[in-house]
Amino acid sequence: MYLLYITYYTLPLVFMIPVLLIWKKKSIMRGTSDFSKGREYESSKVLKSKKKDIKIFQVTLILLILLFMPLAHYSSSTLSDGLMDRHRVPQGSGSYIDKPVEHQIGPSSDTDAVIKEMEDEKYYWHDWVVEGIKDEIDFDEITRLPGRLGVYYLERSSGVIGGKGGIGGTFEHNVVITYSYFSPIPITKVYGFFVMPEQENIFLREGPNTVIYPMDPADADPL
């Protein structure tokens, strides 16, 4: 997880290296041109060498940008998915890590398969849950651009003596929908629902929120 965070936040800083080198070479070229009177032959060789270096750095910069896109997207979506199941709950003078994800589908780029599995699975994704989600989310619209769709059913502990399931504990049920776009920078659209199983009711509590680089991927859980 730490490695993913390092990749997510520091990879763009690598872009600065070829940018600074290009700027430095261009400064040298300008200086060479200004002071080349009477030494045109020598200065032309220097300028030719610097132009070649600049082209190399420009190609390097393009390659880094192309490398950043898949790595940043992978690290962002993987962090969002992994942190969805890490909920810190206060307990007495300390706290513990609860794992609230009871069931999840995806994240997957096969968005139709994710939606179909959600419709077919009835233990968590009852008809009234799916219908309530579809009343708030136009899946055709949000999946119009390529990306990865993830759906999560969560049961959160309130934090009591004995931990999850302890005496006197209360729980809330949530559904979180995330859609991570394949884009030059990581962009994730998030919906958070509150579920009331006894009343067979679900309503949108948070969202649609948008998590854009460099925002923390953990913000993909808005609840």
N, CA and C atoms as a LAMMPS dump frame, in Angstrom:
ITEM: TIMESTEP
0
ITEM: NUMBER OF ATOMS
669
ITEM: BOX BOUNDS ff ff ff
-5.0000000000000000e+02 5.0000000000000000e+02
-5.0000000000000000e+02 5.0000000000000000e+02
-5.0000000000000000e+02 5.0000000000000000e+02
ITEM: ATOMS id mol type element x y z
1 1 1 N 0.822 -1.201 0
2 1 2 C 0 0 0
3 1 3 C 0.866 1.266 0
4 2 1 N 1.947 1.24 0.822
5 2 2 C 2.846 2.402 0.845
6 2 3 C 3.496 2.605 -0.52
7 3 1 N 3.866 1.498 -1.171
8 3 2 C 4.482 1.589 -2.487
9 3 3 C 3.506 2.204 -3.495
10 4 1 N 2.231 1.844 -3.39
11 4 2 C 1.227 2.411 -4.284
12 4 3 C 1.075 3.91 -4.049
13 5 1 N 1.087 4.324 -2.778
14 5 2 C 1.002 5.754 -2.468
15 5 3 C 2.223 6.504 -3.009
16 6 1 N 3.415 5.893 -2.872
17 6 2 C 4.628 6.531 -3.395
18 6 3 C 4.526 6.699 -4.905
19 7 1 N 4.052 5.633 -5.58
20 7 2 C 3.872 5.709 -7.036
21 7 3 C 2.867 6.789 -7.405
22 8 1 N 1.772 6.829 -6.673
23 8 2 C 0.675 7.754 -6.965
24 8 3 C 1.109 9.212 -6.835
25 9 1 N 1.884 9.507 -5.784
26 9 2 C 2.21 10.912 -5.505
27 9 3 C 3.547 11.374 -6.069
28 10 1 N 4.525 10.477 -6.23
29 10 2 C 5.856 10.942 -6.618
30 10 3 C 6.16 10.805 -8.095
31 11 1 N 5.449 9.913 -8.8
32 11 2 C 5.748 9.727 -10.224
33 11 3 C 5.66 11.032 -11.023
34 12 1 N 4.649 11.896 -10.778
35 12 2 C 4.609 13.161 -11.542
36 12 3 C 5.83 14.044 -11.317
37 13 1 N 6.484 13.91 -10.131
38 13 2 C 7.667 14.725 -9.871
39 13 3 C 8.811 14.355 -10.806
40 14 1 N 8.808 13.103 -11.294
41 14 2 C 9.851 12.664 -12.23
42 14 3 C 9.774 13.465 -13.517
43 15 1 N 8.547 13.958 -13.854
44 15 2 C 8.399 14.766 -15.072
45 15 3 C 9.278 16.004 -15.028
46 16 1 N 9.549 16.496 -13.817
47 16 2 C 10.295 17.749 -13.684
48 16 3 C 11.744 17.587 -14.145
49 17 1 N 12.285 16.381 -14.099
50 17 2 C 13.698 16.186 -14.469
51 17 3 C 13.924 16.519 -15.944
52 18 1 N 13.209 15.879 -16.9
53 18 2 C 13.438 16.262 -18.302
54 18 3 C 13.015 17.691 -18.601
55 19 1 N 11.983 18.193 -17.916
56 19 2 C 11.561 19.586 -18.136
57 19 3 C 12.688 20.544 -17.754
58 20 1 N 13.298 20.324 -16.59
59 20 2 C 14.4 21.181 -16.148
60 20 3 C 15.61 21.052 -17.069
61 21 1 N 15.869 19.827 -17.538
62 21 2 C 17.006 19.632 -18.445
63 21 3 C 16.769 20.333 -19.783
64 22 1 N 15.546 20.271 -20.287
65 22 2 C 15.209 20.976 -21.529
66 22 3 C 15.388 22.48 -21.353
67 23 1 N 14.888 22.994 -20.219
68 23 2 C 15.014 24.426 -19.933
69 23 3 C 16.489 24.828 -19.841
70 24 1 N 17.318 23.981 -19.199
71 24 2 C 18.74 24.279 -19.052
72 24 3 C 19.437 24.291 -20.411
73 25 1 N 19.138 23.291 -21.245
74 25 2 C 19.77 23.223 -22.571
75 25 3 C 19.37 24.42 -23.432
76 26 1 N 18.116 24.827 -23.358
77 26 2 C 17.668 25.983 -24.145
78 26 3 C 18.345 27.26 -23.661
79 27 1 N 18.556 27.363 -22.351
80 27 2 C 19.261 28.534 -21.818
81 27 3 C 20.69 28.586 -22.337
82 28 1 N 21.34 27.41 -22.397
83 28 2 C 22.709 27.342 -22.919
84 28 3 C 22.73 27.733 -24.403
85 29 1 N 21.708 27.272 -25.149
86 29 2 C 21.634 27.609 -26.578
87 29 3 C 21.463 29.102 -26.785
88 30 1 N 20.619 29.715 -25.947
89 30 2 C 20.439 31.171 -26.081
90 30 3 C 21.731 31.906 -25.769
91 31 1 N 22.433 31.447 -24.72
92 31 2 C 23.696 32.078 -24.368
93 31 3 C 24.739 31.892 -25.457
94 32 1 N 24.774 30.706 -26.049
95 32 2 C 25.729 30.435 -27.135
96 32 3 C 25.451 31.319 -28.338
97 33 1 N 24.183 31.495 -28.671
98 33 2 C 23.81 32.338 -29.817
99 33 3 C 24.187 33.79 -29.576
100 34 1 N 24.023 34.26 -28.326
101 34 2 C 24.314 35.66 -28.011
102 34 3 C 25.807 35.972 -28.087
103 35 1 N 26.634 34.964 -27.774
104 35 2 C 28.076 35.229 -27.708
105 35 3 C 28.847 34.471 -28.783
106 36 1 N 28.204 34.227 -29.927
107 36 2 C 28.845 33.416 -30.969
108 36 3 C 29.477 34.24 -32.083
109 37 1 N 29.461 35.539 -32.009
110 37 2 C 30.029 36.348 -33.082
111 37 3 C 31.521 36.066 -33.231
112 38 1 N 31.901 35.762 -34.456
113 38 2 C 33.298 35.444 -34.724
114 38 3 C 33.644 33.994 -34.471
115 39 1 N 32.732 33.229 -33.893
116 39 2 C 32.981 31.814 -33.618
117 39 3 C 31.775 30.995 -34.07
118 40 1 N 31.271 31.337 -35.272
119 40 2 C 30.049 30.709 -35.768
120 40 3 C 30.193 29.203 -35.925
121 41 1 N 31.349 28.726 -36.361
122 41 2 C 31.53 27.296 -36.612
123 41 3 C 31.452 26.505 -35.294
124 42 1 N 32.199 27.015 -34.279
125 42 2 C 32.185 26.312 -32.988
126 42 3 C 30.797 26.343 -32.363
127 43 1 N 30.149 27.515 -32.456
128 43 2 C 28.829 27.638 -31.827
129 43 3 C 27.797 26.767 -32.528
130 44 1 N 27.927 26.585 -33.859
131 44 2 C 26.96 25.753 -34.574
132 44 3 C 27.052 24.301 -34.12
133 45 1 N 28.285 23.818 -33.82
134 45 2 C 28.444 22.456 -33.331
135 45 3 C 27.811 22.306 -31.941
136 46 1 N 27.996 23.335 -31.107
137 46 2 C 27.398 23.303 -29.766
138 46 3 C 25.878 23.303 -29.858
139 47 1 N 25.333 24.173 -30.728
140 47 2 C 23.885 24.262 -30.884
141 47 3 C 23.303 22.954 -31.401
142 48 1 N 24.014 22.347 -32.353
143 48 2 C 23.537 21.078 -32.91
144 48 3 C 23.494 20.001 -31.831
145 49 1 N 24.525 19.959 -30.966
146 49 2 C 24.575 18.977 -29.893
147 49 3 C 23.449 19.2 -28.88
148 50 1 N 23.208 20.485 -28.554
149 50 2 C 22.166 20.801 -27.574
150 50 3 C 20.777 20.487 -28.124
151 51 1 N 20.56 20.732 -29.419
152 51 2 C 19.27 20.408 -30.029
153 51 3 C 19.003 18.905 -29.977
154 52 1 N 20.074 18.129 -30.187
155 52 2 C 19.938 16.674 -30.12
156 52 3 C 19.579 16.241 -28.705
157 53 1 N 20.214 16.856 -27.717
158 53 2 C 19.911 16.535 -26.319
159 53 3 C 18.456 16.889 -25.986
160 54 1 N 18.017 18.039 -26.482
161 54 2 C 16.651 18.475 -26.197
162 54 3 C 15.642 17.488 -26.776
163 55 1 N 15.892 16.995 -27.98
164 55 2 C 14.985 16.01 -28.58
165 55 3 C 14.921 14.735 -27.747
166 56 1 N 16.069 14.325 -27.231
167 56 2 C 16.104 13.129 -26.377
168 56 3 C 15.27 13.348 -25.113
169 57 1 N 15.433 14.532 -24.506
170 57 2 C 14.685 14.821 -23.284
171 57 3 C 13.185 14.939 -23.571
172 58 1 N 12.837 15.487 -24.732
173 58 2 C 11.424 15.602 -25.096
174 58 3 C 10.782 14.22 -25.277
175 59 1 N 11.527 13.32 -25.933
176 59 2 C 11.024 11.945 -26.101
177 59 3 C 10.885 11.271 -24.739
178 60 1 N 11.866 11.497 -23.856
179 60 2 C 11.809 10.926 -22.509
180 60 3 C 10.589 11.43 -21.752
181 61 1 N 10.302 12.725 -21.894
182 61 2 C 9.15 13.317 -21.221
183 61 3 C 7.845 12.681 -21.715
184 62 1 N 7.724 12.489 -23.02
185 62 2 C 6.524 11.867 -23.588
186 62 3 C 6.364 10.436 -23.075
187 63 1 N 7.475 9.696 -23.029
188 63 2 C 7.426 8.314 -22.543
189 63 3 C 7.016 8.263 -21.07
190 64 1 N 7.514 9.226 -20.279
191 64 2 C 7.141 9.273 -18.861
192 64 3 C 5.658 9.564 -18.688
193 65 1 N 5.136 10.464 -19.523
194 65 2 C 3.705 10.778 -19.453
195 65 3 C 2.875 9.548 -19.811
196 66 1 N 3.289 8.842 -20.86
197 66 2 C 2.567 7.628 -21.266
198 66 3 C 2.665 6.548 -20.193
199 67 1 N 3.801 6.505 -19.488
200 67 2 C 3.972 5.541 -18.405
201 67 3 C 3.143 5.935 -17.192
202 68 1 N 3.045 7.234 -16.933
203 68 2 C 2.307 7.717 -15.769
204 68 3 C 0.831 7.36 -15.849
205 69 1 N 0.242 7.448 -17.036
206 69 2 C -1.208 7.248 -17.167
207 69 3 C -1.655 5.881 -16.643
208 70 1 N -1.078 4.757 -17.128
209 70 2 C -1.545 3.472 -16.597
210 70 3 C -1.123 3.234 -15.148
211 71 1 N 0.105 3.676 -14.765
212 71 2 C 0.562 3.447 -13.398
213 71 3 C -0.259 4.236 -12.387
214 72 1 N -0.544 5.5 -12.714
215 72 2 C -1.333 6.326 -11.807
216 72 3 C -2.745 5.789 -11.687
217 73 1 N -3.324 5.352 -12.802
218 73 2 C -4.674 4.806 -12.758
219 73 3 C -4.701 3.514 -11.94
220 74 1 N -3.712 2.642 -12.167
221 74 2 C -3.67 1.381 -11.43
222 74 3 C -3.504 1.627 -9.935
223 75 1 N -2.542 2.487 -9.57
224 75 2 C -2.303 2.743 -8.145
225 75 3 C -3.513 3.403 -7.501
226 76 1 N -4.168 4.325 -8.204
227 76 2 C -5.339 5.007 -7.658
228 76 3 C -6.496 4.041 -7.438
229 77 1 N -6.836 3.25 -8.449
230 77 2 C -7.992 2.349 -8.329
231 77 3 C -7.706 1.22 -7.339
232 78 1 N -6.443 0.745 -7.274
233 78 2 C -6.096 -0.313 -6.327
234 78 3 C -6.156 0.196 -4.892
235 79 1 N -5.67 1.417 -4.668
236 79 2 C -5.754 2.012 -3.342
237 79 3 C -7.213 2.238 -2.934
238 80 1 N -8.016 2.756 -3.853
239 80 2 C -9.432 2.992 -3.555
240 80 3 C -10.12 1.698 -3.151
241 81 1 N -9.817 0.633 -3.88
242 81 2 C -10.437 -0.659 -3.597
243 81 3 C -9.953 -1.225 -2.264
244 82 1 N -8.648 -1.181 -2.026
245 82 2 C -8.104 -1.75 -0.795
246 82 3 C -8.52 -0.999 0.452
247 83 1 N -8.572 0.337 0.36
248 83 2 C -8.913 1.15 1.522
249 83 3 C -10.407 1.141 1.818
250 84 1 N -11.223 0.662 0.888
251 84 2 C -12.658 0.565 1.122
252 84 3 C -12.946 -0.359 2.301
253 85 1 N -12.072 -1.34 2.534
254 85 2 C -12.288 -2.333 3.589
255 85 3 C -11.43 -2.049 4.82
256 86 1 N -11.077 -0.797 5.027
257 86 2 C -10.311 -0.398 6.216
258 86 3 C -10.999 0.801 6.851
259 87 1 N -11.747 0.531 7.919
260 87 2 C -12.518 1.572 8.594
261 87 3 C -12.068 1.626 10.046
262 88 1 N -11.438 2.748 10.429
263 88 2 C -10.955 2.881 11.801
264 88 3 C -12.112 3.277 12.717
265 89 1 N -12.313 2.466 13.765
266 89 2 C -13.431 2.669 14.68
267 89 3 C -12.896 2.982 16.072
268 90 1 N -13.335 4.098 16.694
269 90 2 C -12.89 4.396 18.072
270 90 3 C -13.468 3.389 19.052
271 91 1 N -12.649 2.994 20.034
272 91 2 C -13.106 2.054 21.052
273 91 3 C -12.392 2.376 22.349
274 92 1 N -13.127 2.904 23.312
275 92 2 C -12.523 3.293 24.572
276 92 3 C -11.47 4.357 24.352
277 93 1 N -10.257 4.09 24.827
278 93 2 C -9.169 5.06 24.661
279 93 3 C -8.372 4.812 23.389
280 94 1 N -8.746 3.765 22.637
281 94 2 C -8.016 3.46 21.418
282 94 3 C -8.94 3.304 20.228
283 95 1 N -8.561 2.445 19.317
284 95 2 C -9.37 2.209 18.131
285 95 3 C -8.967 0.864 17.532
286 96 1 N -9.766 0.392 16.597
287 96 2 C -9.424 -0.828 15.876
288 96 3 C -9.853 -0.662 14.427
289 97 1 N -9.258 -1.491 13.563
290 97 2 C -9.587 -1.45 12.142
291 97 3 C -10.717 -2.431 11.864
292 98 1 N -11.833 -1.901 11.454
293 98 2 C -12.969 -2.722 11.065
294 98 3 C -12.877 -2.992 9.564
295 99 1 N -13.368 -4.126 9.139
296 99 2 C -13.411 -4.467 7.72
297 99 3 C -14.882 -4.532 7.31
298 100 1 N -15.415 -3.415 6.852
299 100 2 C -16.866 -3.322 6.667
300 100 3 C -17.42 -3.926 5.385
301 101 1 N -16.568 -4.251 4.403
302 101 2 C -17.095 -4.726 3.126
303 101 3 C -17.646 -6.141 3.298
304 102 1 N -18.963 -6.274 3.178
305 102 2 C -19.62 -7.568 3.274
306 102 3 C -19.672 -8.268 1.916
307 103 1 N -19.791 -7.496 0.872
308 103 2 C -19.841 -8.082 -0.464
309 103 3 C -19.443 -7.016 -1.469
310 104 1 N -18.663 -7.408 -2.466
311 104 2 C -18.294 -6.469 -3.514
312 104 3 C -18.282 -7.159 -4.864
313 105 1 N -18.512 -6.367 -5.885
314 105 2 C -18.443 -6.847 -7.267
315 105 3 C -17.51 -5.896 -8.008
316 106 1 N -16.49 -6.451 -8.653
317 106 2 C -15.497 -5.61 -9.298
318 106 3 C -14.453 -5.16 -8.294
319 107 1 N -13.735 -4.082 -8.621
320 107 2 C -13.871 -3.24 -9.817
321 107 3 C -13.416 -3.952 -11.081
322 108 1 N -14.124 -3.697 -12.152
323 108 2 C -13.844 -4.347 -13.42
324 108 3 C -14.154 -3.408 -14.567
325 109 1 N -13.377 -3.563 -15.645
326 109 2 C -13.651 -2.778 -16.849
327 109 3 C -14.848 -3.337 -17.619
328 110 1 N -15.269 -4.565 -17.277
329 110 2 C -16.48 -5.15 -17.881
330 110 3 C -17.68 -4.669 -17.07
331 111 1 N -18.091 -3.437 -17.328
332 111 2 C -19.126 -2.813 -16.509
333 111 3 C -20.476 -3.516 -16.637
334 112 1 N -20.787 -4.023 -17.815
335 112 2 C -22.055 -4.739 -17.997
336 112 3 C -22.114 -5.972 -17.107
337 113 1 N -20.98 -6.683 -16.992
338 113 2 C -20.942 -7.881 -16.151
339 113 3 C -21.132 -7.524 -14.677
340 114 1 N -20.553 -6.401 -14.25
341 114 2 C -20.713 -5.96 -12.856
342 114 3 C -22.18 -5.654 -12.567
343 115 1 N -22.821 -4.918 -13.46
344 115 2 C -24.228 -4.558 -13.262
345 115 3 C -25.109 -5.803 -13.275
346 116 1 N -24.835 -6.729 -14.189
347 116 2 C -25.633 -7.956 -14.276
348 116 3 C -25.476 -8.797 -13.017
349 117 1 N -24.245 -8.926 -12.506
350 117 2 C -24.037 -9.698 -11.287
351 117 3 C -24.756 -9.066 -10.107
352 118 1 N -24.766 -7.733 -10.054
353 118 2 C -25.48 -7.035 -8.993
354 118 3 C -26.981 -7.32 -9.087
355 119 1 N -27.513 -7.362 -10.297
356 119 2 C -28.936 -7.633 -10.499
357 119 3 C -29.281 -9.088 -10.159
358 120 1 N -28.348 -10.009 -10.397
359 120 2 C -28.621 -11.435 -10.192
360 120 3 C -28.43 -11.868 -8.744
361 121 1 N -27.512 -11.207 -8.007
362 121 2 C -27.215 -11.6 -6.635
363 121 3 C -28.282 -11.013 -5.709
364 122 1 N -28.982 -11.86 -4.952
365 122 2 C -30.158 -11.399 -4.202
366 122 3 C -29.941 -11.309 -2.694
367 123 1 N -28.835 -11.858 -2.174
368 123 2 C -28.666 -11.857 -0.722
369 123 3 C -28.391 -10.441 -0.205
370 124 1 N -27.484 -9.737 -0.868
371 124 2 C -27.198 -8.35 -0.502
372 124 3 C -27.898 -7.373 -1.447
373 125 1 N -27.888 -7.719 -2.736
374 125 2 C -28.385 -6.793 -3.746
375 125 3 C -29.841 -7.158 -4.097
376 126 1 N -30.722 -6.89 -3.108
377 126 2 C -32.146 -7.158 -3.333
378 126 3 C -32.664 -6.282 -4.476
379 127 1 N -33.813 -6.654 -5.007
380 127 2 C -34.4 -5.888 -6.116
381 127 3 C -34.588 -4.426 -5.727
382 128 1 N -35.052 -4.189 -4.487
383 128 2 C -35.3 -2.802 -4.076
384 128 3 C -33.993 -2.02 -3.899
385 129 1 N -32.879 -2.734 -3.579
386 129 2 C -31.578 -2.071 -3.492
387 129 3 C -31.121 -1.639 -4.887
388 130 1 N -31.191 -2.568 -5.832
389 130 2 C -30.75 -2.273 -7.199
390 130 3 C -31.616 -1.192 -7.832
391 131 1 N -32.94 -1.278 -7.619
392 131 2 C -33.836 -0.269 -8.184
393 131 3 C -33.551 1.103 -7.594
394 132 1 N -33.291 1.162 -6.268
395 132 2 C -32.976 2.438 -5.631
396 132 3 C -31.69 3.049 -6.151
397 133 1 N -30.705 2.191 -6.418
398 133 2 C -29.435 2.674 -6.979
399 133 3 C -29.656 3.217 -8.387
400 134 1 N -30.416 2.464 -9.189
401 134 2 C -30.651 2.887 -10.571
402 134 3 C -31.506 4.148 -10.655
403 135 1 N -32.296 4.414 -9.624
404 135 2 C -33.06 5.671 -9.6
405 135 3 C -32.138 6.883 -9.487
406 136 1 N -30.948 6.665 -8.903
407 136 2 C -30.007 7.768 -8.671
408 136 3 C -28.858 7.794 -9.676
409 137 1 N -28.524 6.637 -10.25
410 137 2 C -27.356 6.549 -11.128
411 137 3 C -27.779 6.1 -12.52
412 138 1 N -27.397 6.869 -13.504
413 138 2 C -27.578 6.472 -14.9
414 138 3 C -26.298 5.759 -15.33
415 139 1 N -26.286 4.428 -15.228
416 139 2 C -25.076 3.677 -15.531
417 139 3 C -24.644 3.843 -16.989
418 140 1 N -25.61 3.99 -17.884
419 140 2 C -25.256 4.199 -19.293
420 140 3 C -24.458 5.489 -19.468
421 141 1 N -24.801 6.491 -18.667
422 141 2 C -24.127 7.787 -18.775
423 141 3 C -22.735 7.737 -18.17
424 142 1 N -22.604 7.201 -16.938
425 142 2 C -21.296 7.253 -16.28
426 142 3 C -20.305 6.269 -16.894
427 143 1 N -20.813 5.205 -17.551
428 143 2 C -19.903 4.237 -18.174
429 143 3 C -19.705 4.511 -19.665
430 144 1 N -20.159 5.66 -20.109
431 144 2 C -20.016 6.011 -21.529
432 144 3 C -18.544 6.118 -21.917
433 145 1 N -17.721 6.602 -20.984
434 145 2 C -16.28 6.65 -21.183
435 145 3 C -15.649 5.439 -20.494
436 146 1 N -14.578 4.87 -21.059
437 146 2 C -13.981 3.654 -20.488
438 146 3 C -13.506 3.86 -19.055
439 147 1 N -13.641 2.812 -18.243
440 147 2 C -13.212 2.879 -16.858
441 147 3 C -13.476 1.567 -16.147
442 148 1 N -13.347 1.585 -14.804
443 148 2 C -13.567 0.393 -13.985
444 148 3 C -14.68 0.686 -12.988
445 149 1 N -15.664 -0.207 -12.966
446 149 2 C -16.819 -0.053 -12.08
447 149 3 C -16.684 -1.009 -10.902
448 150 1 N -16.893 -0.469 -9.695
449 150 2 C -16.89 -1.288 -8.491
450 150 3 C -18.113 -0.98 -7.643
451 151 1 N -18.746 -2.02 -7.09
452 151 2 C -19.897 -1.82 -6.197
453 151 3 C -19.607 -2.553 -4.887
454 152 1 N -19.906 -1.901 -3.774
455 152 2 C -19.552 -2.417 -2.456
456 152 3 C -20.767 -2.324 -1.523
457 153 1 N -21.032 -3.42 -0.829
458 153 2 C -22.044 -3.409 0.226
459 153 3 C -21.297 -3.476 1.556
460 154 1 N -21.499 -2.463 2.411
461 154 2 C -20.731 -2.345 3.644
462 154 3 C -21.641 -2.369 4.861
463 155 1 N -21.127 -2.981 5.93
464 155 2 C -21.787 -2.946 7.231
465 155 3 C -20.79 -2.4 8.229
466 156 1 N -21.075 -1.204 8.737
467 156 2 C -20.109 -0.517 9.588
468 156 3 C -20.476 -0.664 11.058
469 157 1 N -19.443 -0.952 11.853
470 157 2 C -19.628 -1.061 13.296
471 157 3 C -19.531 0.317 13.938
472 158 1 N -20.292 0.511 15.019
473 158 2 C -20.264 1.801 15.714
474 158 3 C -19.061 1.923 16.635
475 159 1 N -18.456 0.77 17.003
476 159 2 C -17.329 0.799 17.919
477 159 3 C -17.781 0.628 19.356
478 160 1 N -17.759 -0.6 19.856
479 160 2 C -18.194 -0.895 21.217
480 160 3 C -17.227 -1.895 21.825
481 161 1 N -17.35 -2.102 23.135
482 161 2 C -16.521 -3.096 23.806
483 161 3 C -16.83 -4.457 23.198
484 162 1 N -15.808 -5.142 22.82
485 162 2 C -16.028 -6.431 22.174
486 162 3 C -15.881 -6.359 20.669
487 163 1 N -15.71 -5.113 20.129
488 163 2 C -15.496 -4.96 18.69
489 163 3 C -16.751 -5.218 17.898
490 164 1 N -16.567 -5.554 16.646
491 164 2 C -17.7 -5.772 15.748
492 164 3 C -18.57 -6.905 16.281
493 165 1 N -19.838 -6.603 16.45
494 165 2 C -20.759 -7.605 16.975
495 165 3 C -20.82 -7.608 18.488
496 166 1 N -20.134 -6.665 19.159
497 166 2 C -20.141 -6.631 20.616
498 166 3 C -21.5 -6.255 21.167
499 167 1 N -21.661 -6.446 22.447
500 167 2 C -22.944 -6.158 23.101
501 167 3 C -23.239 -4.665 23.011
502 168 1 N -24.43 -4.347 22.629
503 168 2 C -24.829 -2.95 22.515
504 168 3 C -24.377 -2.286 21.242
505 169 1 N -23.734 -3.032 20.344
506 169 2 C -23.228 -2.451 19.117
507 169 3 C -24.341 -2.106 18.143
508 170 1 N -24.132 -1.052 17.411
509 170 2 C -25.062 -0.685 16.35
510 170 3 C -24.296 -0.672 15.03
511 171 1 N -25.021 -0.91 13.967
512 171 2 C -24.403 -0.98 12.65
513 171 3 C -25.203 -0.148 11.669
514 172 1 N -24.513 0.362 10.684
515 172 2 C -25.217 0.996 9.581
516 172 3 C -24.795 0.309 8.288
517 173 1 N -25.741 0.243 7.385
518 173 2 C -25.507 -0.423 6.111
519 173 3 C -25.348 0.637 5.025
520 174 1 N -24.311 0.46 4.215
521 174 2 C -24.037 1.407 3.135
522 174 3 C -23.752 0.661 1.841
523 175 1 N -23.995 1.353 0.749
524 175 2 C -23.558 0.897 -0.563
525 175 3 C -22.71 2.01 -1.165
526 176 1 N -21.535 1.656 -1.662
527 176 2 C -20.665 2.623 -2.332
528 176 3 C -20.44 2.146 -3.764
529 177 1 N -20.662 3.047 -4.705
530 177 2 C -20.422 2.769 -6.12
531 177 3 C -19.266 3.656 -6.581
532 178 1 N -18.255 3.058 -7.197
533 178 2 C -17.131 3.84 -7.726
534 178 3 C -16.954 3.549 -9.211
535 179 1 N -16.601 4.593 -9.933
536 179 2 C -16.263 4.414 -11.353
537 179 3 C -14.983 5.193 -11.633
538 180 1 N -13.898 4.459 -11.907
539 180 2 C -12.585 5.062 -12.156
540 180 3 C -12.349 5.154 -13.657
541 181 1 N -12.24 6.37 -14.161
542 181 2 C -12.095 6.589 -15.602
543 181 3 C -10.66 6.322 -16.051
544 182 1 N -10.52 5.747 -17.248
545 182 2 C -9.21 5.66 -17.892
546 182 3 C -8.922 7.034 -18.497
547 183 1 N -8.136 7.828 -17.793
548 183 2 C -7.906 9.212 -18.2
549 183 3 C -6.45 9.574 -17.936
550 184 1 N -5.965 10.699 -18.499
551 184 2 C -4.568 11.094 -18.284
552 184 3 C -4.198 11.231 -16.813
553 185 1 N -5.143 11.668 -15.978
554 185 2 C -4.93 11.689 -14.534
555 185 3 C -6.057 10.895 -13.884
556 186 1 N -5.81 10.293 -12.707
557 186 2 C -6.848 9.495 -12.06
558 186 3 C -8.081 10.331 -11.701
559 187 1 N -9.234 9.877 -12.169
560 187 2 C -10.519 10.509 -11.857
561 187 3 C -11.502 9.404 -11.486
562 188 1 N -12.111 9.513 -10.309
563 188 2 C -13.072 8.521 -9.844
564 188 3 C -14.357 9.213 -9.418
565 189 1 N -15.471 8.752 -9.942
566 189 2 C -16.787 9.254 -9.532
567 189 3 C -17.335 8.314 -8.47
568 190 1 N -17.89 8.889 -7.398
569 190 2 C -18.285 8.106 -6.228
570 190 3 C -19.714 8.438 -5.809
571 191 1 N -20.458 7.38 -5.461
572 191 2 C -21.807 7.521 -4.905
573 191 3 C -21.873 6.731 -3.603
574 192 1 N -22.402 7.347 -2.549
575 192 2 C -22.56 6.66 -1.273
576 192 3 C -24.023 6.601 -0.858
577 193 1 N -24.531 5.4 -0.601
578 193 2 C -25.941 5.19 -0.257
579 193 3 C -26.078 4.711 1.182
580 194 1 N -27.16 5.118 1.821
581 194 2 C -27.542 4.614 3.135
582 194 3 C -28.656 3.597 2.933
583 195 1 N -28.504 2.422 3.552
584 195 2 C -29.449 1.327 3.363
585 195 3 C -30.183 1.052 4.675
586 196 1 N -31.496 0.923 4.595
587 196 2 C -32.313 0.554 5.75
588 196 3 C -33.012 -0.768 5.432
589 197 1 N -32.365 -1.906 5.771
590 197 2 C -32.924 -3.215 5.398
591 197 3 C -34.311 -3.473 5.953
592 198 1 N -34.566 -3.023 7.203
593 198 2 C -35.867 -3.294 7.807
594 198 3 C -36.996 -2.624 7.037
595 199 1 N -36.734 -1.407 6.564
596 199 2 C -37.751 -0.662 5.809
597 199 3 C -37.678 -0.918 4.307
598 200 1 N -36.701 -1.734 3.903
599 200 2 C -36.453 -1.979 2.481
600 200 3 C -36.39 -0.651 1.721
601 201 1 N -35.481 0.188 2.226
602 201 2 C -35.328 1.518 1.637
603 201 3 C -33.846 1.835 1.485
604 202 1 N -33.523 2.548 0.439
605 202 2 C -32.155 2.979 0.18
606 202 3 C -32.209 4.383 -0.398
607 203 1 N -31.299 5.255 0.062
608 203 2 C -31.281 6.607 -0.489
609 203 3 C -29.841 7.104 -0.604
610 204 1 N -29.638 8.004 -1.551
611 204 2 C -28.305 8.566 -1.805
612 204 3 C -27.936 9.507 -0.673
613 205 1 N -26.826 9.217 -0.018
614 205 2 C -26.39 10.014 1.132
615 205 3 C -25.245 10.948 0.767
616 206 1 N -24.363 10.505 -0.103
617 206 2 C -23.217 11.312 -0.541
618 206 3 C -23.014 11.129 -2.032
619 207 1 N -22.824 12.233 -2.727
620 207 2 C -22.458 12.129 -4.134
621 207 3 C -23.519 12.67 -5.076
622 208 1 N -23.183 12.67 -6.355
623 208 2 C -21.91 12.125 -6.857
624 208 3 C -20.723 13.017 -6.511
625 209 1 N -19.709 12.408 -5.913
626 209 2 C -18.452 13.08 -5.618
627 209 3 C -17.42 12.686 -6.668
628 210 1 N -16.444 13.54 -6.874
629 210 2 C -15.379 13.237 -7.833
630 210 3 C -14.038 13.337 -7.132
631 211 1 N -13.28 12.244 -7.167
632 211 2 C -11.933 12.206 -6.593
633 211 3 C -10.947 12.347 -7.756
634 212 1 N -10.223 13.463 -7.773
635 212 2 C -9.295 13.783 -8.861
636 212 3 C -7.878 13.878 -8.298
637 213 1 N -6.911 13.318 -9.017
638 213 2 C -5.516 13.444 -8.605
639 213 3 C -5.193 14.92 -8.374
640 214 1 N -4.524 15.294 -7.254
641 214 2 C -3.856 14.441 -6.258
642 214 3 C -4.685 14.191 -4.999
643 215 1 N -6.004 14.204 -5.062
644 215 2 C -6.813 13.89 -3.896
645 215 3 C -6.525 12.459 -3.445
646 216 1 N -6.727 12.213 -2.144
647 216 2 C -6.447 10.89 -1.583
648 216 3 C -7.421 9.863 -2.132
649 217 1 N -6.932 8.747 -2.69
650 217 2 C -7.828 7.706 -3.191
651 217 3 C -8.76 7.146 -2.122
652 218 1 N -8.379 7.29 -0.832
653 218 2 C -9.247 6.826 0.241
654 218 3 C -10.573 7.589 0.263
655 219 1 N -10.616 8.761 -0.378
656 219 2 C -11.854 9.543 -0.44
657 219 3 C -12.905 8.861 -1.301
658 220 1 N -12.535 7.751 -1.956
659 220 2 C -13.519 6.998 -2.732
660 220 3 C -14.573 6.364 -1.838
661 221 1 N -14.294 6.28 -0.526
662 221 2 C -15.325 5.907 0.444
663 221 3 C -15.817 7.189 1.1
664 222 1 N -16.944 7.739 0.645
665 222 2 C -17.381 9.043 1.137
666 222 3 C -18.099 8.988 2.479
667 223 1 N -18.296 7.78 3.019
668 223 2 C -19.091 7.621 4.229
669 223 3 C -18.227 7.256 5.435
